[in-house]
Amino acid sequence: MKIGNEHKIFQEERIRGIMEILEKENRVLITDLCKTFDTTSVTIRKDLNLMENQGLLKRTHGGAILFKPLFHGLALNEKEKLHAEEKERIANEAVKMISVGDVVILDSGSTTTQLAKRLKDLKGIKVITNAVNIALEFANSEIEVVLTGGMLQKNSSTLIGPLAEDVLRKISADKLFHGVDGIDYEIGLTTPDITEANTSRVMMHQASENILLVDSSKFGRRSLGVICRVKEINKIITTKKMDKLEIKKLSDLGVEVIIV
């Protein structure tokens, strides 16, 4: 084998390895990569520069972060078709956390809609929501429902903005169940619409316990509007298979992880 071809093969193997680390950790450090691949910092820098030119990552001081374009969102009917089985498992776990007498806020979303479907037969709870479709789920039930006012975001059947926030500030709840479009350990919880992010943030402030419902596709994804930092939530119910280090990272932030 020619030396040039051998060098190329080793480089391709390192790049695959770097990508595996990036997809798991979202960032890499040159010092760590030198130890992992038993090579020099000069070689690693060349690999990272090549990967940046290919649009795979973004170089930072001393390393690199995974390059992912902002997620611009999907309509509710499109979301409902994706990861449906995962969302059902999450909803089945979430319903176990609701007790008689609870006042519950349900934020808009396809996973919270699945939870609403499982609450219809419960008694002795109250539901507050800014999602028109979720309110309609309870139309023929005995559950008391408060639907916020606000500006209608048509593609998600969601009421957002100052009017919705004004109503939310006048209530208090035991638990908030919410979904997001992206969860990034550095940036936080995000959604494509800035106004919706503000409304979701008010919801969080009005609930004693914040429970995030997210399927595996949401991790490592970012959108324009930042709702809050990860450490501001109490629990995550997810289908993402996490290793001990990732669970410890969340635990250190005060977040309980429930994997279903």
Buried (B, 14 or more C-beta within 10 A) or exposed (E): EEEEEEEEEEBEEBBEBBBEBBEEBBBBBBEBBBEBBEBEEEBBBEBBEEBBEEEBBBBEEEBBBBBBEEBEBBEBEEBBEEBEEBBBBBBBBBBEBBEEEBBBBBBBBBBBBBBBBBBBEBEEBBBBBBBBBBBEBBEEBEBEBBBBBBBBBEBBBBBBBBBBBEBBEEBEBBBBBBBBBBBBBEBBBBBBBEBBBBBBBBBBBBBEBBBBBBBBBBBBBBBBBBBBEBEBBBBBBBBBEBEEEBBEBBEEEEBEBBBE
